[in-house]
């Protein structure tokens, strides 16, 4: 495809080298235009493209087409006709085709084919083009982009039959071991690949770009490229088994565009007559000022350049520009481009420029106000750190600075250790800059680059982070060694600590060093190409305080390994019931014989698994303390293992048994005794007599309280409590 671009570009430049610089004649050119084009065709489909040819016509109208307009717009219709060709160099095996398939004759012998096609296209489209008129008016070059929608008629046929020997009839090509070697196609393209002789009709959008040059006041020569989106995968009559993207067809062409003669343009409806001879009116044009910018703005440079465009002005003496003091200003006027340009030195504060133009048919005026303020370069200082070379023992550091004469965050650049960071806060009212830094061991250099229209300022400081920690490695993908995957491209990732840059990392797979990896914020990521079978991945990281090496393994098999998803138990680290129903979802296994459950290293025999829902619900009898549960799912492609720990706290309510008698006594000295279980200490026990607390001793589950009885009834209440409940005895 590069040959098409180079050829068309070379031809374009060759023709343009003989042309002279010609400016656009807006005054006498019609907004209607006609174009003719011709060029090369190619495509992006499942079949390798061959370059074809095409031609087309465009007819349209321009809008906003005048002096001083930064952009112009075209609404145009397009007709395009051409042939798009494709020819594979690699064979495609055939199987399962029915007799109505165009390739059925190749299925039995030789059992494969080399896809080819020719697609003939007719297209009608409506397009919108956007031109950079500011460049066109100044240089004659016309850059633009365009897009459109339209209807495409296409018929795709294949060259499937060898009709070179007329007497033998048309037979399939005899492909041999050498592939396409020795095969001479007759280029007949006789077989409709979709089985129909009629054209397919489809709606398709398109996008494109172009570059033209005005070789005449109303003539443009240029090069253009257009891509049409088929919104389908059958342009080449080959549909991918796994559809990854739709087909595109392209057209790269040279064009000539002609604008119709339009006569002098009228800029408004106020047309006066400067003569009336024999009842014949000779109209003239009322003058008009066209500004290229707003007429009120602020600048910080005392030397001011102004340009604008005029219409209906034939000479510079019809233009007048006055400054604040009503003194005329010298200016330049280019009649061909209708552009007026002047330069003035501004005074501090408001400067006004009065523009007056007139001819015998009328006048126009504008006032441009320019406010000039003295330019101030940025300034500022760091508030944290308050001085350079400050030391800290914390790797996280809040950086603060205050700056002046900076308007927006885009005017601030923050560098830490020569790395640009974008995650910082900037307050354009008080000039506060703030960001959280993750420091590296040793000296960390900090630089702020401040800029505005008046100049640049750099603020520099440094922070010493006094910490030396050996690096660590934690694999995040794979999380466990020995996982099985079915794709050769593997998104490897790992977390490392105490590593500041990529040069401190060595990554290898199967003994081969990997250099194409990224290291951002402590995360290593790499796309690794796996070999069939076992792949050993090794990371070695080193810093001034030490090094660390970790190894993991990934198995590549061309099938899907099982997966286990825990539906509960991930956060159930502590339970008070001995029965726990473990729920999980297990996929990519044939039946429950592919699953094993182990509770405290003892395999469970009754596995509950629903093949249709892929859900497992296993009741587990927990023992007091930490219970380790392991689920293993396996198939011929690999193994998935999930392990979790659940702590069962065997909690029991206290029990009280009063062992002393509760009869009438005549002696005031009395020992209240009781046995209390599930209470480890006296802190959970209270003893009262007639509602008043009594002292007691509690040793090895036995309570003793020696009291002097009061005359009458003495009511004793013993209460024992723990986190599982309370018992009372009277």
Secondary structure, DSSP 8 states (H G I E B T S, - for coil): -HHHHHHHHHHHHHHHHTS------TTTEEEEEEEEEEEEEEEESSS-EE-EEEEEEEEEEEES-STT-SEEEEEEEEEEEEEEEEE-SS-EE--S--TTSTTTHHHHTTSEE--EEEEEEEEEEEEEEEEEHHHHHHHSEEEEEEEEEEEEEEEEEE--EE-SSGGG--EE---BTTBTTT--------EETTS-SS-EEEEEEEEEEEEEEEEETTEEEEEEEEEEE-SSS-TTS---SS--S--EEEEEEEEEEEEEE--S--SSS--EEEEEETTEEEEE---EEEESS-SEEEES-SEEEEEEEEES--SGGGEEEE-TTS-B---EEETTTTEEEEEEE--SEEEEEEEEEEETTEEEEEEEEEEE------EEEEEESSSTTEEES-SEEEEEEEEES--SGGGEEEEETTEEE---EE-TTT-EEEEEEE--SEEEEEEEEEEETTEEEEEEEEEEE------EEEEEESSSTTEEES-SEEEEEEEEES--SGGGEEEEETTEEE---EEETTEEEEEEE--SEEEEEEEEEEETTEEEEEEEEEEE-SS---EEEESS-SS--EES-SEEEEEEEEES-SSGGGEEEEETTEEES----BTTTTEEEEEEE--SEEEEEEEEEEETTEEEEEEEEEEE------EEEE-S--S--S-SEEEEEEEEES--SGGGEEEEETTEE---EEETTEEEEEEE--SS---EEEEEEETTEEEEE-
